[in-house]
Amino acid sequence: MLYKVDDCLMIEKFLAYLEAERRYSPLTVRNYRRDVKGFVAWFESSGRSFEPKAVTADDVREWIVHRVEEDHISPASMNREISSLRAWFRYLRRQGLVENDIFSRIRNLKTSKRLPSFVPETRMPRLLDEMREEASGGDFRKVRDALIVTMFYMCGLRLAELVGIDTDDFSSDRMTLKVHGKGDKERLVPLNATVRRMLDEYSSVLEGQNICRSGEKALFLTEKGERISRMTAYRTVKAALAGAGVQGKKSPHVLRHTFATHLMDRGADLREIQELLGHSSLQTTQVYTHNSIAKLKEVYLRAHPRGHGGE
């Protein structure tokens, strides 16, 4: 389906607003572009010319039914698309291109609450120890990958945050790391002795093998001295978790969840975890209390003499 020039301009101006004023990441902007263009394409597939003022709440509901029943997307994915479209129409209203708030009558789909996946605390030390042992020979990639996995777990970083780390984001004594989070927000994350030691070893390998290019600020580099991609960091974590026999999802976000869950299990305050993770809302952080409750139930059922229903 071809878009009219006016359609493209409306969409591109909205995306430029998200990038310049809302400071959304390129990946987030790309998702908005896909969602909005997908709706316009669906609208015009019936032979109608897209006009924002002509869109009704019933049109949106019909689109939701189409996406769920014919395209078979999950409620969670559908809610993300609804959110994208709601933001676009809010923007169009501010620009005077839409009069009514049709999304005031649109509700998100109900989703099942899934607890974040995480690696049990008993397994993480062995996983990290094995990676550090393999890196002890000085192989650049093994040293780098061990540091990547360690920092995801010990700092609770998002994928984009880790890839975006520059060498000048560390304090002079390397006790803290300045993390550039979502919405251009910054936070400080403490670094323990293990991370500091691994950073020193990584720096020595970079210098010894002449990998770091002059002027390159990125911490994590390829063999050619360029900043690594998100896919490289993602694959590094996936391979490490798979090699350790971790079941289920294997991604950097699993290590971020593991970081938060282990802190919660050891009695860390929820507000402190919120600050370390860079969550804007405490409600987002509260999901980790459910993990802790689930663990308590498991311990109770396994250890209590009446845990299995005996009297």
C-alpha positions as CSV (number, residue, x, y, z in Angstrom):
1,M,0.0,0.0,0.0
2,L,1.4,3.4,-1.0
3,Y,1.1,6.3,1.3
4,K,0.2,9.8,0.1
5,V,2.8,12.5,0.6
6,D,0.7,14.1,3.3
7,D,0.5,10.8,5.2
8,C,4.2,10.4,5.1
9,L,4.8,14.0,6.3
10,M,2.4,13.6,9.2
11,I,4.1,10.4,10.3
12,E,7.7,11.7,9.8
13,K,7.0,14.9,11.7
14,F,5.6,12.9,14.6
15,L,8.7,10.6,14.6
16,A,11.0,13.6,14.5
17,Y,9.1,15.0,17.6
18,L,9.7,11.7,19.4
19,E,13.4,11.7,18.7
20,A,14.1,15.4,19.2
21,E,11.8,16.4,22.0
22,R,10.9,13.2,23.8
23,R,14.5,11.9,23.4
24,Y,13.3,8.4,22.4
25,S,15.9,5.9,21.3
26,P,16.2,5.0,17.6
27,L,14.8,1.5,18.3
28,T,11.7,3.0,20.0
29,V,11.2,5.4,17.1
30,R,11.5,2.6,14.7
31,N,8.7,0.7,16.6
32,Y,6.5,3.7,16.5
33,R,7.0,4.1,12.7
34,R,6.1,0.5,12.1
35,D,3.0,0.6,14.3
36,V,1.7,3.9,12.9
37,K,2.4,3.0,9.2
38,G,0.8,-0.4,9.8
39,F,-2.4,1.2,11.0
40,V,-2.5,3.6,8.0
41,A,-1.9,0.7,5.6
42,W,-4.7,-1.3,7.2
43,F,-7.1,1.7,7.0
44,E,-6.3,2.3,3.3
45,S,-6.6,-1.4,2.5
46,S,-10.4,-1.1,2.4
47,G,-10.1,1.5,-0.3
48,R,-10.5,4.5,1.9
49,S,-8.2,7.5,1.8
50,F,-6.6,8.1,5.2
51,E,-7.7,11.3,6.9
52,P,-7.0,11.6,10.7
53,K,-10.3,13.5,11.4
54,A,-12.2,10.7,9.7
55,V,-10.9,7.9,12.0
56,T,-13.4,6.7,14.6
57,A,-13.2,4.6,17.7
58,D,-15.0,1.9,15.8
59,D,-12.2,1.9,13.2
60,V,-9.6,1.4,15.9
61,R,-11.6,-1.4,17.5
62,E,-12.0,-3.1,14.0
63,W,-8.2,-2.7,13.6
64,I,-7.6,-4.4,17.0
65,V,-9.8,-7.3,16.1
66,H,-8.0,-7.7,12.7
67,R,-4.6,-7.7,14.4
68,V,-5.5,-10.1,17.1
69,E,-7.8,-12.5,15.2
70,E,-6.2,-12.5,11.7
71,D,-2.6,-11.6,12.4
72,H,-2.6,-13.5,15.7
73,I,-0.5,-11.0,17.7
74,S,-0.4,-11.3,21.5
75,P,-2.4,-8.9,23.8
76,A,0.9,-7.4,25.0
77,S,2.1,-6.6,21.5
78,M,-1.4,-5.3,20.6
79,N,-1.3,-3.0,23.6
80,R,2.1,-1.6,22.5
81,E,0.6,-0.8,19.1
82,I,-2.4,0.8,20.7
83,S,0.0,2.9,22.8
84,S,1.9,4.0,19.6
85,L,-1.3,5.0,17.9
86,R,-2.7,6.8,21.0
87,A,0.5,8.8,21.2
88,W,0.3,9.7,17.5
89,F,-3.3,10.9,17.7
90,R,-2.5,12.9,20.8
91,Y,0.2,14.6,18.8
92,L,-2.2,15.2,15.9
93,R,-4.7,16.8,18.3
94,R,-2.0,19.2,19.5
95,Q,-1.3,20.1,15.8
96,G,-5.0,20.8,15.2
97,L,-5.3,17.9,12.7
98,V,-7.7,15.9,15.0
99,E,-10.6,17.3,17.1
100,N,-11.9,14.4,19.2
101,D,-10.0,12.1,21.5
102,I,-11.2,8.8,20.1
103,F,-8.8,6.8,22.2
104,S,-10.6,7.9,25.4
105,R,-13.0,5.0,24.5
106,I,-10.3,2.5,23.7
107,R,-9.1,0.2,26.4
108,N,-6.0,-2.0,26.5
109,L,-6.4,-5.8,26.2
110,K,-6.0,-7.8,29.4
111,T,-2.7,-9.6,29.6
112,S,-1.6,-12.4,31.9
113,K,1.0,-11.2,34.4
114,R,4.2,-13.0,33.7
115,L,7.0,-12.9,36.2
116,P,10.4,-11.8,34.8
117,S,12.7,-14.7,34.0
118,F,15.9,-14.8,36.0
119,V,18.8,-17.1,36.7
120,P,18.8,-18.7,40.2
121,E,21.4,-17.2,42.6
122,T,23.1,-20.6,43.0
123,R,23.9,-20.7,39.3
124,M,25.3,-17.2,38.6
125,P,28.6,-17.5,40.5
126,R,29.6,-20.6,38.5
127,L,28.6,-19.1,35.2
128,L,30.7,-15.9,35.9
129,D,33.6,-17.9,37.3
130,E,33.8,-20.1,34.2
131,M,33.7,-17.1,31.9
132,R,36.5,-15.4,33.8
133,E,38.6,-18.6,33.8
134,E,38.2,-18.9,30.0
135,A,39.3,-15.3,29.7
136,S,42.4,-15.7,31.8
137,G,44.5,-16.6,28.7
138,G,44.2,-13.1,27.4
139,D,42.0,-13.8,24.4
140,F,40.4,-10.4,23.5
141,R,36.9,-11.6,22.7
142,K,36.7,-13.9,25.8
143,V,37.9,-11.1,28.1
144,R,35.4,-8.7,26.5
145,D,32.5,-11.1,26.6
146,A,33.2,-12.0,30.3
147,L,33.1,-8.3,31.2
148,I,29.9,-7.8,29.2
149,V,28.0,-10.6,31.0
150,T,29.4,-9.5,34.4
151,M,28.3,-5.9,33.9
152,F,24.8,-6.9,32.8
153,Y,24.4,-8.9,36.0
154,M,26.3,-6.7,38.5
155,C,25.1,-3.4,37.2
156,G,21.5,-4.2,36.1
157,L,22.0,-2.5,32.7
158,R,19.7,-2.4,29.7
159,L,21.1,-3.6,26.4
160,A,21.3,0.0,24.9
161,E,22.9,1.3,28.1
162,L,25.7,-1.2,28.1
163,V,26.5,-0.8,24.4
164,G,26.4,3.0,24.8
165,I,29.0,3.1,27.7
166,D,32.0,5.4,26.9
167,T,35.3,5.3,28.7
168,D,34.7,8.7,30.3
169,D,31.4,7.5,31.9
170,F,33.5,6.1,34.8
171,S,34.5,8.1,37.8
172,S,38.3,8.7,38.1
173,D,38.6,5.8,40.7
174,R,36.2,3.6,38.7
175,M,34.0,3.2,41.8
176,T,30.9,4.4,39.9
177,L,29.5,4.3,36.4
178,K,27.3,7.0,34.9
179,V,24.6,5.3,33.0
180,H,22.6,7.0,30.2
181,G,19.1,5.5,30.5
182,K,15.8,6.0,28.8
183,G,14.6,9.5,28.0
184,D,18.2,10.8,28.3
185,K,18.0,10.2,32.1
186,E,21.3,9.6,33.9
187,R,22.0,7.5,37.0
188,L,25.0,6.4,39.0
189,V,25.7,2.7,39.5
190,P,28.3,1.5,42.0
191,L,31.0,-0.9,40.7
192,N,32.4,-3.6,43.0
193,A,36.0,-4.9,43.1
194,T,35.3,-7.7,40.7
195,V,34.1,-5.4,37.9
196,R,36.9,-2.9,38.5
197,R,39.5,-5.7,38.2
198,M,37.9,-7.0,35.0
199,L,37.9,-3.5,33.6
200,D,41.6,-3.2,34.2
201,E,42.2,-6.5,32.6
202,Y,40.1,-5.6,29.6
203,S,41.9,-2.2,29.2
204,S,45.3,-4.0,29.3
205,V,44.2,-6.4,26.5
206,L,43.0,-3.5,24.4
207,E,46.3,-1.7,24.8
208,G,48.5,-4.8,24.5
209,Q,46.8,-5.9,21.3
210,N,46.5,-2.4,19.9
211,I,42.7,-2.7,19.4
212,C,41.5,0.7,20.6
213,R,41.5,3.3,17.9
214,S,42.7,6.8,18.7
215,G,39.6,8.9,19.5
216,E,37.2,6.0,20.0
217,K,35.4,6.6,23.3
218,A,33.3,3.4,23.4
219,L,34.1,0.9,26.1
220,F,33.1,-2.3,24.3
221,L,34.8,-2.7,21.0
222,T,35.0,-5.1,18.1
223,E,38.4,-6.5,17.0
224,K,38.5,-3.6,14.5
225,G,38.3,-1.1,17.3
226,E,34.7,0.0,16.7
227,R,31.8,0.2,19.1
228,I,30.0,-3.2,19.3
229,S,26.4,-3.5,18.1
230,R,23.4,-4.4,20.2
231,M,23.2,-7.7,18.3
232,T,26.8,-8.6,19.3
233,A,26.1,-7.9,23.0
234,Y,22.8,-9.8,22.8
235,R,24.4,-12.9,21.2
236,T,27.2,-12.8,23.8
237,V,24.7,-13.1,26.6
238,K,22.6,-15.7,24.8
239,A,25.6,-17.9,24.2
240,A,26.8,-17.6,27.8
241,L,23.4,-18.5,29.3
242,A,22.9,-21.4,26.8
243,G,26.4,-22.7,27.6
244,A,25.6,-22.6,31.3
245,G,22.5,-24.7,30.7
246,V,20.0,-21.9,31.5
247,Q,16.5,-22.8,30.4
248,G,13.9,-20.4,28.9
249,K,14.6,-17.0,27.6
250,K,18.3,-16.0,27.2
251,S,18.8,-12.3,26.8
252,P,20.5,-9.3,28.5
253,H,17.1,-8.4,30.1
254,V,17.2,-11.8,31.9
255,L,20.4,-10.7,33.6
256,R,18.9,-7.3,34.4
257,H,16.0,-9.2,36.0
258,T,18.4,-11.5,37.8
259,F,20.3,-8.5,39.2
260,A,17.1,-7.0,40.7
261,T,15.7,-10.3,41.9
262,H,18.9,-11.2,43.8
263,L,19.0,-7.8,45.4
264,M,15.4,-8.2,46.5
265,D,16.0,-11.7,47.8
266,R,18.8,-10.4,49.9
267,G,16.7,-7.7,51.5
268,A,17.5,-4.6,49.4
269,D,14.9,-1.8,49.6
270,L,12.5,-1.5,46.7
271,R,13.3,2.3,46.3
272,E,17.0,1.5,46.1
273,I,16.4,-1.1,43.4
274,Q,14.3,1.3,41.5
275,E,17.1,3.9,41.5
276,L,19.7,1.3,40.4
277,L,17.5,0.1,37.6
278,G,16.5,3.6,36.5
279,H,12.8,2.9,36.7
280,S,10.6,6.1,36.5
281,S,7.8,4.4,38.4
282,L,8.0,2.3,41.6
283,Q,5.2,0.2,40.2
284,T,7.5,-1.1,37.5
285,T,10.0,-2.3,40.1
286,Q,7.4,-3.9,42.3
287,V,7.2,-6.9,39.9
288,Y,10.3,-8.2,41.7
289,T,8.4,-8.6,44.9
290,H,6.4,-11.2,43.2
291,N,9.5,-13.1,42.3
292,S,10.5,-13.0,46.0
293,I,7.1,-14.2,47.1
294,A,7.2,-17.0,44.6
295,K,10.6,-18.0,46.0
296,L,9.3,-17.9,49.6
297,K,6.4,-20.2,48.6
298,E,8.8,-22.6,47.0
299,V,11.0,-22.7,50.1
300,Y,8.0,-23.1,52.3
301,L,6.6,-26.0,50.3
302,R,10.0,-27.7,50.2
303,A,11.1,-27.2,53.8
304,H,8.0,-26.9,56.1
305,P,6.9,-30.2,57.6
306,R,3.3,-29.3,56.6
307,G,4.2,-27.6,53.4
308,H,2.7,-30.3,51.2
309,G,-0.7,-30.2,52.8
310,G,-0.1,-32.6,55.7
311,E,-1.9,-32.2,59.0
